């Protein structure tokens, strides 16, 4: 028996075992009970329109504020990381390694609870604490993404700009950074999707009825109704927002590959 034939037989055996396993699981599940617990149509209808007008809206608000803050912070840190001034490079490196190494949930606790307790300062605004924590966390990831984009721009671009009499800052602002952002659009979109999903962590800081995001909305529905359908509805709304983005990223990556 050849190697190809053995591989084919192994694949067929895996398929058969998988089908048998799924059939046994399917027979063991009480489908009416599962449908009532997870896919109760009456409860699902009750989640609308608030799951969209309140929960999804708040999720997008936290995401937009957090992403805007992380983008600005990431750009500053990336430029500091590439600076010829050592203290700038050291600070950026320490910041990036620290906040990429800490769990996002811990950082959210530190910003939303630790800082007010330690300093007595209360962060104003219902969206500020959560958005600020997300910006601080994702600023570290965004910095590395932007730095990689800047370094991907051919060095000849900077040399040509300087030979035309541009200052380093002008060349970076008008030539290098715009090209870098075009390069890093796919990974930045992935960071946006990850940030959108991590808005679910903000609920640990406590929210009001008007600032509940999708995960908190679904969890509260489970607590009040003793049914998991609200979480399923929240998950479907997440998918409705993230799947088009992931497909868009895939198309951008294919287009970039064809261009190369």
C-alpha positions in Angstrom: 0.0 0.0 0.0 1.4 3.4 -1.0 1.8 6.4 1.3 -1.0 8.2 -0.5 -3.4 5.3 -0.1 -2.6 5.0 3.6 -3.3 8.7 4.0 -6.6 8.4 2.2 -7.7 5.5 4.4 -6.7 7.4 7.5 -8.8 10.4 6.4 -11.8 8.1 5.6 -11.5 6.5 9.1 -11.4 9.9 10.7 -14.5 11.0 8.8 -16.4 7.8 9.8 -15.4 8.1 13.5 -16.4 11.8 13.5 -19.8 11.0 11.9 -20.4 8.2 14.5 -19.5 10.5 17.4 -21.8 13.3 16.2 -24.6 10.8 15.7 -24.2 9.5 19.3 -24.1 13.1 20.6 -27.2 13.9 18.6 -29.1 11.0 20.0 -28.0 11.8 23.6 -29.3 15.5 23.4 -32.8 16.3 24.4 -33.5 18.6 21.6 -36.9 20.0 22.8 -35.3 21.0 26.1 -32.2 22.4 24.4 -34.4 24.5 22.0 -36.4 25.8 24.9 -33.3 26.7 26.9 -31.3 28.3 24.1 -33.6 29.2 21.2 -36.9 30.3 22.8 -38.4 32.3 20.0 -40.8 34.2 22.3 -37.9 35.3 24.6 -35.7 36.1 21.5 -38.4 38.5 20.2 -38.6 40.3 23.5 -34.9 41.3 23.2 -35.6 43.5 20.3 -35.3 46.4 19.6 -33.3 47.1 22.9 -30.5 44.6 22.0 -29.8 46.8 18.9 -30.8 50.3 20.1 -29.1 50.1 23.5 -26.7 47.1 23.8 -25.2 47.1 20.3 -25.1 50.9 20.3 -23.2 51.0 23.5 -20.8 48.3 22.3 -20.1 50.3 19.2 -19.6 53.5 21.2 -17.1 51.8 23.5 -15.4 50.4 20.5 -15.2 53.7 18.6 -13.8 55.6 21.6 -11.3 52.8 22.5 -10.1 52.4 18.9 -9.7 56.1 18.3 -7.7 56.4 21.5 -5.6 53.3 20.8 -4.9 54.6 17.3 -3.5 57.9 18.5 -1.6 56.3 21.3 -0.2 53.6 19.0 1.0 56.1 16.5 2.8 58.1 19.2 4.4 54.9 20.7 5.4 53.6 17.3 7.2 56.9 16.5 8.9 56.8 19.9 9.9 53.2 19.3 11.6 54.2 16.1 13.1 57.4 17.5 16.9 57.9 17.7 16.4 59.2 21.2 17.1 56.3 23.6 14.7 57.4 26.5 11.9 57.5 24.0 12.7 54.1 22.7 13.0 52.7 26.3 9.7 54.2 27.4 7.8 52.9 24.3 9.4 49.4 24.7 8.5 49.2 28.4 5.0 50.4 27.8 4.4 48.0 24.9 5.8 45.0 26.6 4.0 45.8 29.8 0.5 46.2 28.4 0.8 43.4 25.9 1.9 41.1 28.8 -0.9 42.1 31.2 -4.3 40.6 30.8 -6.8 43.1 29.4 -9.2 42.5 32.3 -6.5 43.4 34.9 -5.7 46.6 33.1 -9.4 47.5 33.0 -9.6 46.9 36.8 -6.5 49.1 37.3 -7.8 52.0 35.3 -11.5 51.8 36.3 -11.1 50.8 40.0 -7.4 51.0 41.0 -6.7 54.6 39.9 -9.8 56.1 41.6 -9.1 54.2 44.8 -5.4 55.1 44.9 -5.7 58.7 43.9 -9.3 59.6 44.9 -9.9 60.9 41.4 -13.1 59.9 39.7 -13.0 59.4 36.0 -15.9 61.5 34.6 -18.3 60.3 31.9 -20.2 57.0 31.6 -18.1 55.7 28.7 -14.7 57.2 29.7 -13.2 54.7 32.1 -14.0 51.6 29.9 -12.9 53.3 26.7 -9.7 54.6 28.3 -8.8 51.2 29.6 -9.4 49.6 26.1 -7.3 52.4 24.5 -4.4 51.8 26.9 -4.4 48.1 26.2 -4.8 48.2 22.5 -2.5 51.2 22.1 0.3 48.7 22.8 -0.8 46.3 20.1 -1.5 49.1 17.7 2.0 50.5 18.2 3.6 47.3 17.0 1.3 47.1 14.0 2.0 50.7 13.0 5.7 50.3 13.6 5.8 47.2 11.3 3.9 49.2 8.7 6.4 52.1 8.9 9.4 49.7 8.6 7.7 48.0 5.6 7.9 51.3 3.6 11.0 51.2 1.4 13.9 53.2 2.9 14.3 54.9 -0.5 11.1 56.8 0.1 12.6 58.6 3.1 15.9 59.2 1.3 14.1 60.6 -1.7 12.0 62.9 0.5 15.1 64.2 2.3 16.9 64.8 -0.9 14.1 67.1 -2.0 14.7 69.2 1.1 11.9 67.8 3.3 12.5 67.6 7.0 12.3 64.3 8.7 9.0 65.2 10.4 7.5 66.4 7.1 8.6 63.3 5.2 7.1 61.1 7.9 3.8 63.0 8.0 3.2 63.3 4.3 4.9 60.3 2.7 5.9 57.5 5.1 3.0 57.3 7.6 0.2 57.5 4.9 1.9 54.5 3.1 2.3 52.7 6.3 -1.4 53.0 7.2 -2.3 51.6 3.8 -0.1 48.6 4.5 -1.5 47.9 7.9 -5.2 48.3 7.2 -5.9 44.5 7.4 -4.1 44.0 10.8 -5.7 47.2 12.1 -9.1 45.9 11.1 -8.4 42.7 13.0 -7.4 44.8 16.1 -10.7 46.7 15.7 -12.6 43.4 15.7 -10.7 42.1 18.8 -11.4 45.4 20.6 -15.1 45.2 19.7 -15.3 41.8 21.4 -13.3 42.9 24.4 -15.8 45.5 25.2 -17.5 42.6 27.0 -14.9 43.0 29.7 -16.0 46.5 30.6 -19.0 45.2 32.5 -16.7 44.4 35.4 -16.6 48.1 36.2 -20.4 48.2 36.6 -22.8 49.8 34.2 -26.1 51.6 34.3 -29.2 50.5 32.5 -28.3 53.0 29.7 -24.7 51.8 29.2 -25.1 48.1 29.1 -23.1 46.5 26.2 -24.1 43.3 24.4 -22.6 40.7 26.8 -23.9 42.4 29.9 -27.3 42.8 28.2 -27.4 39.0 27.5 -26.2 38.1 31.0 -28.8 40.2 32.7 -31.4 38.6 30.5 -30.3 35.2 31.6 -30.5 36.2 35.3 -34.0 37.7 35.0 -35.5 35.1 32.7 -33.6 31.9 33.8 -33.1 31.2 30.1 -30.0 31.4 27.9 -31.7 32.7 24.8 -30.7 36.4 25.5 -27.0 35.3 25.4 -27.6 33.5 22.1 -29.3 36.7 20.7 -26.3 38.8 21.9 -23.9 36.3 20.2 -25.8 36.6 16.9 -25.6 40.4 17.0 -21.9 40.1 17.7 -21.6 37.9 14.6 -23.6 40.2 12.5 -21.1 42.9 13.3 -17.8 41.0 13.1 -18.4 38.5 10.3 -18.7 41.2 7.6 -15.5 42.8 9.0 -13.5 39.5 8.9 -14.7 38.9 5.3 -13.6 42.4 4.4 -10.2 41.8 5.9 -9.8 38.6 3.9 -10.6 40.5 0.7 -8.1 43.2 1.6 -5.4 40.6 2.2 -6.2 38.9 -1.1 -6.0 42.3 -2.9 -2.7 43.1 -1.3 -1.3 39.7 -2.2 -2.3 40.2 -5.8 -0.7 43.6 -5.8 2.5 42.2 -4.5 
